[in-house]
Amino acid sequence: MKKTASKRDLLTLFDLTPNELLKILSRAAYYKKQRKQKKLSAYLKGKNVALVFEKPSTRTKVSFDVAVNELGGHSVSLQSDSSQLGRGETYEDTAKVLSRYVQGIVIRTFGQEGLEELAQASSIPVINALSDFCHPCQVLADLLTIQEHKDKKLQTTVSYIGDGNNMTNTWIMAALMLGFPLKVATPQGYEAQVDEIKKYAAKFPAYQKNWKNITLSHDPEDGVKDVSVVNTDTWFSMGQEVSDEKRKLFEPFQLNASLMKKAKKDAIVLHCLPAHRGEEVTDDVLDGPQSRIWDEAENRLHVQKAVLEFLVRK
């Protein structure tokens, strides 16, 4: 993969060009094949990567940790309760210090503003491992899964139903970049942050024509009708209040056998996990023959390797 001339970040998918995005997916597929053959690369030999987690994590933490180590590098893990960030140190100060110690920062955080502040003050690449606004590495893994099981060219119709959260936002970004049809169905009052996405997308005139391929609605049945990929996520993100009122509002958006009948017969199911079984998705769908969520979860590892190589390797 071509080396970058200067420091690059991955704060949203828009930090990549469509061609770079596809190259990362190709490289991730290579890493997946290589690992099955028990072969490892050493592109991060001599490199140290800080893994900063202000939110709890399983897949993101483990996949990045393993990715760094299998690329020959060393990861240093920091949680908010065991670092000065948890005691009020600014993102700017943290970035300046870490830039003197390591060659890359992976951070799972809350507001996008803090993430961007960190990246602005950092002289090394910063990778968004999840923010309240977007989750680029997860959607890259999802796109790899679609390439493997549905459409290598990524032009099939994708559906996202449920909470208009960071995953929804990132799927909209992916659709704008790659031009595939996307149908988003959310309850009223829980829509994606379209206005904010438009602010980021305004820098890319070529993406504007692809808004016509994105359908936003409050109808879950229409949201999955005749689609090839059905995607969902938890209704209650970390830190959100779990209310009976919200749960009732979301009930029609549960991904169950009845709703799946509206999609194409060979449609695949994705869920970024963790899942609240029996809430946003039923067991028979999550564990059923159309589910590709375990491949999707595995693909996090391979995508993380490709992202790390692209940004951290010099």
DRENROMI-513843 format. One record per residue (C-alpha): residue number from 1; residue in three letters; z, y, x. Coordinates in nm, 4 decimals, m for minus. Example, Ala and Ser with C-alpha at 12.3 -4.5 7.8 and 13.67 -1.06 7.14 Angstrom:
// DRENROMI-513843
<r 1,'ALA',<0.7800,m0.4500,1.2300>>
<r 2,'SER',<0.7140,m0.1060,1.3670>>
This chain:
// DRENROMI-513843
<r 1,'MET',<0.0000,0.0000,0.0000>>
<r 2,'LYS',<m0.0908,0.3442,0.1324>>
<r 3,'LYS',<0.1952,0.5342,0.2894>>
<r 4,'THR',<0.2870,0.8710,0.1473>>
<r 5,'ALA',<0.2572,1.1756,0.3714>>
<r 6,'SER',<0.5793,1.3337,0.2457>>
<r 7,'LYS',<0.8865,1.2557,0.0400>>
<r 8,'ARG',<0.8100,1.1343,m0.3130>>
<r 9,'ASP',<1.0399,1.0616,m0.6073>>
<r 10,'LEU',<1.0183,0.8507,m0.9220>>
<r 11,'LEU',<1.2095,1.0514,m1.1821>>
<r 12,'THR',<0.9649,0.9876,m1.4677>>
<r 13,'LEU',<0.6448,0.7860,m1.4860>>
<r 14,'PHE',<0.4585,1.1156,m1.4547>>
<r 15,'ASP',<0.5593,1.1226,m1.0875>>
<r 16,'LEU',<0.2920,0.8560,m1.0398>>
<r 17,'THR',<m0.0788,0.8875,m1.0997>>
<r 18,'PRO',<m0.2272,0.6225,m1.3316>>
<r 19,'ASN',<m0.3915,0.4642,m1.0281>>
<r 20,'GLU',<m0.0624,0.4542,m0.8374>>
<r 21,'LEU',<0.1079,0.2989,m1.1394>>
<r 22,'LEU',<m0.1502,0.0213,m1.1503>>
<r 23,'LYS',<m0.1210,m0.0332,m0.7746>>
<r 24,'ILE',<0.2552,m0.0743,m0.8102>>
<r 25,'LEU',<0.2003,m0.3367,m1.0816>>
<r 26,'SER',<m0.0493,m0.5177,m0.8595>>
<r 27,'ARG',<0.1932,m0.5106,m0.5722>>
<r 28,'ALA',<0.4738,m0.6374,m0.7973>>
<r 29,'ALA',<0.2544,m0.9317,m0.9001>>
<r 30,'TYR',<0.2013,m1.0036,m0.5308>>
<r 31,'TYR',<0.5750,m1.0001,m0.4665>>
<r 32,'LYS',<0.6330,m1.2365,m0.7582>>
<r 33,'LYS',<0.3824,m1.4842,m0.6179>>
<r 34,'GLN',<0.5234,m1.4446,m0.2679>>
<r 35,'ARG',<0.8787,m1.5172,m0.3817>>
<r 36,'LYS',<0.7716,m1.8353,m0.5600>>
<r 37,'GLN',<0.6236,m1.9468,m0.2288>>
<r 38,'LYS',<0.9590,m1.8653,m0.0653>>
<r 39,'LYS',<0.8009,m1.5941,0.1473>>
<r 40,'LEU',<0.9624,m1.2585,0.2103>>
<r 41,'SER',<0.8394,m0.9319,0.3577>>
<r 42,'ALA',<1.0276,m0.6977,0.5894>>
<r 43,'TYR',<0.8883,m0.3594,0.4859>>
<r 44,'LEU',<1.2374,m0.2100,0.4638>>
<r 45,'LYS',<1.3645,m0.3505,0.7912>>
<r 46,'GLY',<1.6008,m0.0986,0.9420>>
<r 47,'LYS',<1.6171,0.0983,0.6147>>
<r 48,'ASN',<1.9293,0.1688,0.4102>>
<r 49,'VAL',<1.9173,0.2461,0.0381>>
<r 50,'ALA',<2.2049,0.3942,m0.1617>>
<r 51,'LEU',<2.2477,0.2467,m0.5102>>
<r 52,'VAL',<2.4386,0.5067,m0.7128>>
<r 53,'PHE',<2.5534,0.3829,m1.0540>>
<r 54,'GLU',<2.7280,0.6253,m1.2852>>
<r 55,'LYS',<2.6641,0.3843,m1.5740>>
<r 56,'PRO',<2.7387,0.0108,m1.5935>>
<r 57,'SER',<2.4498,m0.2201,m1.5095>>
<r 58,'THR',<2.3574,m0.5852,m1.4671>>
<r 59,'ARG',<1.9797,m0.6257,m1.4335>>
<r 60,'THR',<1.9113,m0.2892,m1.2707>>
<r 61,'LYS',<2.1931,m0.3210,m1.0193>>
<r 62,'VAL',<2.1217,m0.6805,m0.9218>>
<r 63,'SER',<1.7431,m0.6434,m0.9128>>
<r 64,'PHE',<1.7539,m0.3369,m0.6869>>
<r 65,'ASP',<2.0219,m0.4899,m0.4647>>
<r 66,'VAL',<1.8235,m0.8109,m0.4201>>
<r 67,'ALA',<1.4963,m0.6213,m0.3821>>
<r 68,'VAL',<1.6280,m0.4090,m0.0954>>
<r 69,'ASN',<1.7742,m0.7099,0.0812>>
<r 70,'GLU',<1.4683,m0.9320,0.0338>>
<r 71,'LEU',<1.2554,m0.6544,0.1815>>
<r 72,'GLY',<1.4724,m0.6657,0.4923>>
<r 73,'GLY',<1.6766,m0.3547,0.4162>>
<r 74,'HIS',<2.0425,m0.2927,0.3437>>
<r 75,'SER',<2.1844,m0.1588,0.0194>>
<r 76,'VAL',<2.4991,0.0514,m0.0150>>
<r 77,'SER',<2.6485,0.0510,m0.3646>>
<r 78,'LEU',<2.8371,0.3460,m0.5117>>
<r 79,'GLN',<2.9996,0.3636,m0.8546>>
<r 80,'SER',<3.1217,0.6883,m1.0071>>
<r 81,'ASP',<3.4814,0.5649,m1.0136>>
<r 82,'SER',<3.4717,0.4889,m0.6412>>
<r 83,'SER',<3.2755,0.7891,m0.5157>>
<r 84,'GLN',<3.3214,1.1642,m0.5103>>
<r 85,'LEU',<3.0594,1.2077,m0.7848>>
<r 86,'GLY',<3.3226,1.0717,m1.0211>>
<r 87,'ARG',<3.5612,1.3418,m0.9025>>
<r 88,'GLY',<3.3281,1.6330,m0.9606>>
<r 89,'GLU',<3.1210,1.6589,m0.6427>>
<r 90,'THR',<2.7846,1.8140,m0.7243>>
<r 91,'TYR',<2.4606,1.6199,m0.7198>>
<r 92,'GLU',<2.3322,1.8724,m0.4665>>
<r 93,'ASP',<2.6127,1.8068,m0.2207>>
<r 94,'THR',<2.5889,1.4311,m0.2708>>
<r 95,'ALA',<2.2137,1.4419,m0.2062>>
<r 96,'LYS',<2.2513,1.6423,0.1146>>
<r 97,'VAL',<2.5074,1.3992,0.2536>>
<r 98,'LEU',<2.3279,1.0795,0.1527>>
<r 99,'SER',<2.0062,1.2153,0.3020>>
<r 100,'ARG',<2.1811,1.2070,0.6414>>
<r 101,'TYR',<2.2860,0.8420,0.5993>>
<r 102,'VAL',<2.0170,0.6471,0.4133>>
<r 103,'GLN',<1.6428,0.6411,0.3596>>
<r 104,'GLY',<1.6365,0.6242,m0.0206>>
<r 105,'ILE',<1.8539,0.6817,m0.3273>>
<r 106,'VAL',<1.8439,0.4755,m0.6458>>
<r 107,'ILE',<2.0516,0.6320,m0.9217>>
<r 108,'ARG',<2.1476,0.5297,m1.2745>>
<r 109,'THR',<2.2879,0.8372,m1.4418>>
<r 110,'PHE',<2.3233,1.0414,m1.7589>>
<r 111,'GLY',<2.1307,1.3677,m1.7907>>
<r 112,'GLN',<1.7833,1.4150,m1.6476>>
<r 113,'GLU',<1.8938,1.7546,m1.5180>>
<r 114,'GLY',<2.1446,1.6004,m1.2779>>
<r 115,'LEU',<1.8841,1.3541,m1.1579>>
<r 116,'GLU',<1.6377,1.6323,m1.0880>>
<r 117,'GLU',<1.9064,1.8365,m0.9130>>
<r 118,'LEU',<1.9775,1.5393,m0.6880>>
<r 119,'ALA',<1.6089,1.4927,m0.6073>>
<r 120,'GLN',<1.5581,1.8634,m0.5404>>
<r 121,'ALA',<1.8380,1.8704,m0.2831>>
<r 122,'SER',<1.7458,1.5366,m0.1258>>
<r 123,'SER',<1.5155,1.5023,0.1723>>
<r 124,'ILE',<1.4638,1.1334,0.0940>>
<r 125,'PRO',<1.3034,0.9561,m0.2046>>
<r 126,'VAL',<1.5041,0.9374,m0.5267>>
<r 127,'ILE',<1.4358,0.6636,m0.7835>>
<r 128,'ASN',<1.5457,0.6898,m1.1455>>
<r 129,'ALA',<1.7152,0.3614,m1.2335>>
<r 130,'LEU',<1.7838,0.4994,m1.5842>>
<r 131,'SER',<1.8695,0.8360,m1.7284>>
<r 132,'ASP',<1.9322,0.9403,m2.0869>>
<r 133,'PHE',<1.5760,1.0726,m2.0957>>
<r 134,'CYS',<1.3700,0.7908,m1.9450>>
<r 135,'HIS',<1.3700,0.4495,m1.7793>>
<r 136,'PRO',<1.0530,0.4267,m1.5681>>
<r 137,'CYS',<1.1323,0.1114,m1.3710>>
<r 138,'GLN',<1.1990,m0.0864,m1.6892>>
<r 139,'VAL',<0.8700,0.0112,m1.8499>>
<r 140,'LEU',<0.6867,m0.0772,m1.5271>>
<r 141,'ALA',<0.8387,m0.4254,m1.5570>>
<r 142,'ASP',<0.7345,m0.4384,m1.9223>>
<r 143,'LEU',<0.3776,m0.3428,m1.8335>>
<r 144,'LEU',<0.3693,m0.6180,m1.5724>>
<r 145,'THR',<0.4852,m0.8644,m1.8387>>
<r 146,'ILE',<0.2057,m0.7501,m2.0717>>
<r 147,'GLN',<m0.0463,m0.7984,m1.7932>>
<r 148,'GLU',<0.0798,m1.1519,m1.7402>>
<r 149,'HIS',<0.0927,m1.2605,m2.1031>>
<r 150,'LYS',<m0.1376,m1.0404,m2.3071>>
<r 151,'ASP',<m0.3811,m0.7983,m2.1452>>
<r 152,'LYS',<m0.4521,m0.7523,m1.7761>>
<r 153,'LYS',<m0.6222,m0.4181,m1.8456>>
<r 154,'LEU',<m0.3254,m0.2835,m2.0466>>
<r 155,'GLN',<m0.5333,m0.1656,m2.3411>>
<r 156,'THR',<m0.3716,m0.3767,m2.6130>>
<r 157,'THR',<m0.1691,m0.2188,m2.8946>>
<r 158,'VAL',<0.2047,m0.1890,m2.8243>>
<r 159,'SER',<0.4761,m0.1298,m3.0824>>
<r 160,'TYR',<0.8204,0.0141,m3.0246>>
<r 161,'ILE',<1.0707,0.0034,m3.3104>>
<r 162,'GLY',<1.4302,0.1176,m3.3324>>
<r 163,'ASP',<1.6195,0.3969,m3.1612>>
<r 164,'GLY',<1.4160,0.6848,m3.0178>>
<r 165,'ASN',<1.5862,0.6599,m2.6804>>
<r 166,'ASN',<1.4933,0.6682,m2.3125>>
<r 167,'MET',<1.2793,0.3565,m2.3514>>
<r 168,'THR',<1.0844,0.5110,m2.6382>>
<r 169,'ASN',<1.0251,0.8247,m2.4340>>
<r 170,'THR',<0.8997,0.6256,m2.1383>>
<r 171,'TRP',<0.6649,0.4155,m2.3509>>
<r 172,'ILE',<0.5092,0.7372,m2.4792>>
<r 173,'MET',<0.4614,0.8532,m2.1207>>
<r 174,'ALA',<0.2979,0.5226,m2.0283>>
<r 175,'ALA',<0.0609,0.5460,m2.3258>>
<r 176,'LEU',<m0.0352,0.9012,m2.2300>>
<r 177,'MET',<m0.1092,0.7924,m1.8753>>
<r 178,'LEU',<m0.2981,0.4700,m1.9462>>
<r 179,'GLY',<m0.4484,0.5461,m2.2874>>
<r 180,'PHE',<m0.3416,0.2292,m2.4720>>
<r 181,'PRO',<m0.2555,0.2455,m2.8465>>
<r 182,'LEU',<0.1170,0.2864,m2.9122>>
<r 183,'LYS',<0.2962,0.2698,m3.2467>>
<r 184,'VAL',<0.6520,0.4029,m3.2553>>
<r 185,'ALA',<0.8751,0.3578,m3.5603>>
<r 186,'THR',<1.2243,0.5066,m3.5634>>
<r 187,'PRO',<1.4744,0.5977,m3.8356>>
<r 188,'GLN',<1.4775,0.9587,m3.9453>>
<r 189,'GLY',<1.6976,1.1631,m3.7176>>
<r 190,'TYR',<1.6552,0.9206,m3.4265>>
<r 191,'GLU',<1.3054,1.0096,m3.3102>>
<r 192,'ALA',<1.1798,1.0174,m2.9521>>
<r 193,'GLN',<1.2122,1.3441,m2.7591>>
<r 194,'VAL',<0.8484,1.4358,m2.8148>>
<r 195,'ASP',<0.8893,1.8076,m2.7473>>
<r 196,'GLU',<1.0534,1.7375,m2.4139>>
<r 197,'ILE',<0.7849,1.4848,m2.3226>>
<r 198,'LYS',<0.5202,1.7425,m2.4025>>
<r 199,'LYS',<0.6812,1.9842,m2.1559>>
<r 200,'TYR',<0.6452,1.7275,m1.8766>>
<r 201,'ALA',<0.2984,1.6188,m1.9909>>
<r 202,'ALA',<0.1696,1.9780,m2.0004>>
<r 203,'LYS',<0.1142,1.9578,m1.6254>>
<r 204,'PHE',<m0.1469,1.6853,m1.6786>>
<r 205,'PRO',<m0.4438,1.8048,m1.8881>>
<r 206,'ALA',<m0.6126,1.4641,m1.8611>>
<r 207,'TYR',<m0.3308,1.3013,m2.0593>>
<r 208,'GLN',<m0.3580,1.5284,m2.3623>>
<r 209,'LYS',<m0.6477,1.3383,m2.5207>>
<r 210,'ASN',<m0.4306,1.0264,m2.5414>>
<r 211,'TRP',<m0.1863,1.1751,m2.7921>>
<r 212,'LYS',<m0.4363,1.0615,m3.0560>>
<r 213,'ASN',<m0.3580,0.6992,m2.9641>>
<r 214,'ILE',<0.0130,0.7413,m3.0357>>
<r 215,'THR',<0.1439,0.6947,m3.3895>>
<r 216,'LEU',<0.4944,0.8121,m3.4750>>
<r 217,'SER',<0.6488,0.7024,m3.8046>>
<r 218,'HIS',<0.9682,0.6014,m3.9838>>
<r 219,'ASP',<0.8167,0.2804,m4.1256>>
<r 220,'PRO',<0.9053,m0.0375,m3.9296>>
<r 221,'GLU',<0.6503,m0.2536,m4.1120>>
<r 222,'ASP',<0.3683,m0.0146,m4.0359>>
<r 223,'GLY',<0.5045,0.0155,m3.6827>>
<r 224,'VAL',<0.4444,m0.3526,m3.6071>>
<r 225,'LYS',<0.1375,m0.4115,m3.8244>>
<r 226,'ASP',<m0.1406,m0.5872,m3.6308>>
<r 227,'VAL',<0.0070,m0.5151,m3.2889>>
<r 228,'SER',<m0.0010,m0.7478,m2.9874>>
<r 229,'VAL',<0.3285,m0.6451,m2.8280>>
<r 230,'VAL',<0.6508,m0.5728,m3.0189>>
<r 231,'ASN',<0.9212,m0.3963,m2.8243>>
<r 232,'THR',<1.2761,m0.2990,m2.9190>>
<r 233,'ASP',<1.6093,m0.1998,m2.7679>>
<r 234,'THR',<1.9733,m0.1742,m2.8678>>
<r 235,'TRP',<2.0592,0.0679,m3.1469>>
<r 236,'PHE',<2.3760,0.1854,m2.9778>>
<r 237,'SER',<2.3345,0.2993,m2.6198>>
<r 238,'MET',<2.6248,0.3081,m2.3765>>
<r 239,'GLY',<2.8765,0.5694,m2.4771>>
<r 240,'GLN',<2.7392,0.6193,m2.8281>>
<r 241,'GLU',<2.9606,0.5900,m3.1325>>
<r 242,'VAL',<2.9067,0.2690,m3.3293>>
<r 243,'SER',<2.9181,0.3817,m3.6921>>
<r 244,'ASP',<2.8583,0.1821,m4.0092>>
<r 245,'GLU',<2.6392,0.4670,m4.1372>>
<r 246,'LYS',<2.4028,0.4426,m3.8417>>
<r 247,'ARG',<2.3974,0.0632,m3.8551>>
<r 248,'LYS',<2.2918,0.0718,m4.2219>>
<r 249,'LEU',<2.0180,0.3250,m4.1464>>
<r 250,'PHE',<1.8813,0.1006,m3.8725>>
<r 251,'GLU',<1.8928,m0.2293,m4.0657>>
<r 252,'PRO',<1.5263,m0.2145,m4.1799>>
<r 253,'PHE',<1.4279,m0.1878,m3.8127>>
<r 254,'GLN',<1.5824,m0.5215,m3.7157>>
<r 255,'LEU',<1.3298,m0.7346,m3.5299>>
<r 256,'ASN',<1.3415,m1.0571,m3.7309>>
<r 257,'ALA',<1.1021,m1.3302,m3.8438>>
<r 258,'SER',<1.0039,m1.1380,m4.1552>>
<r 259,'LEU',<0.9087,m0.8247,m3.9635>>
<r 260,'MET',<0.7283,m1.0255,m3.6944>>
<r 261,'LYS',<0.4931,m1.1629,m3.9616>>
<r 262,'LYS',<0.3405,m0.8147,m3.9831>>
<r 263,'ALA',<0.2348,m0.8307,m3.6200>>
<r 264,'LYS',<m0.0496,m1.0409,m3.4857>>
<r 265,'LYS',<0.0227,m1.4134,m3.4866>>
<r 266,'ASP',<0.0074,m1.4291,m3.1089>>
<r 267,'ALA',<0.2096,m1.1109,m3.0525>>
<r 268,'ILE',<0.4735,m1.1207,m2.7814>>
<r 269,'VAL',<0.8258,m0.9804,m2.8051>>
<r 270,'LEU',<0.9932,m0.7642,m2.5416>>
<r 271,'HIS',<1.3506,m0.6368,m2.5177>>
<r 272,'CYS',<1.4848,m0.4613,m2.2082>>
<r 273,'LEU',<1.8351,m0.6101,m2.2571>>
<r 274,'PRO',<2.1253,m0.6246,m2.3019>>
<r 275,'ALA',<2.0696,m0.7367,m2.6596>>
<r 276,'HIS',<2.3124,m0.7147,m2.9475>>
<r 277,'ARG',<2.2144,m1.0418,m3.1095>>
<r 278,'GLY',<2.2013,m1.0262,m3.4868>>
<r 279,'GLU',<2.1778,m0.6478,m3.4777>>
<r 280,'GLU',<1.8472,m0.5048,m3.3494>>
<r 281,'VAL',<1.7043,m0.8544,m3.2991>>
<r 282,'THR',<1.7786,m1.1981,m3.4402>>
<r 283,'ASP',<1.8371,m1.5103,m3.2330>>
<r 284,'ASP',<1.5263,m1.6851,m3.3637>>
<r 285,'VAL',<1.3072,m1.3998,m3.2373>>
<r 286,'LEU',<1.4943,m1.3400,m2.9128>>
<r 287,'ASP',<1.4850,m1.7087,m2.8207>>
<r 288,'GLY',<1.1635,m1.7952,m3.0058>>
<r 289,'PRO',<0.8185,m1.8921,m2.8744>>
<r 290,'GLN',<0.6888,m1.5347,m2.8881>>
<r 291,'SER',<0.9673,m1.3973,m2.6715>>
<r 292,'ARG',<0.8815,m1.2984,m2.3145>>
<r 293,'ILE',<1.2096,m1.1224,m2.2419>>
<r 294,'TRP',<1.3212,m1.3546,m1.9616>>
<r 295,'ASP',<0.9947,m1.3010,m1.7755>>
<r 296,'GLU',<1.0396,m0.9313,m1.8488>>
<r 297,'ALA',<1.3903,m0.9385,m1.7003>>
<r 298,'GLU',<1.2714,m1.1258,m1.3913>>
<r 299,'ASN',<0.9902,m0.8782,m1.3425>>
<r 300,'ARG',<1.2445,m0.6043,m1.2807>>
<r 301,'LEU',<1.3011,m0.7563,m0.9356>>
<r 302,'HIS',<0.9345,m0.7617,m0.8425>>
<r 303,'VAL',<0.8699,m0.4105,m0.9716>>
<r 304,'GLN',<1.1713,m0.2759,m0.7820>>
<r 305,'LYS',<1.0269,m0.4185,m0.4619>>
<r 306,'ALA',<0.6923,m0.2526,m0.5248>>
<r 307,'VAL',<0.8544,0.0819,m0.6066>>
<r 308,'LEU',<1.0762,0.0675,m0.2993>>
<r 309,'GLU',<0.7819,m0.0158,m0.0766>>
<r 310,'PHE',<0.5755,0.2657,m0.2240>>
<r 311,'LEU',<0.8436,0.5327,m0.1909>>
<r 312,'VAL',<1.0813,0.4299,0.0886>>
<r 313,'ARG',<0.8581,0.2533,0.3348>>
<r 314,'LYS',<0.7263,0.4870,0.6072>>
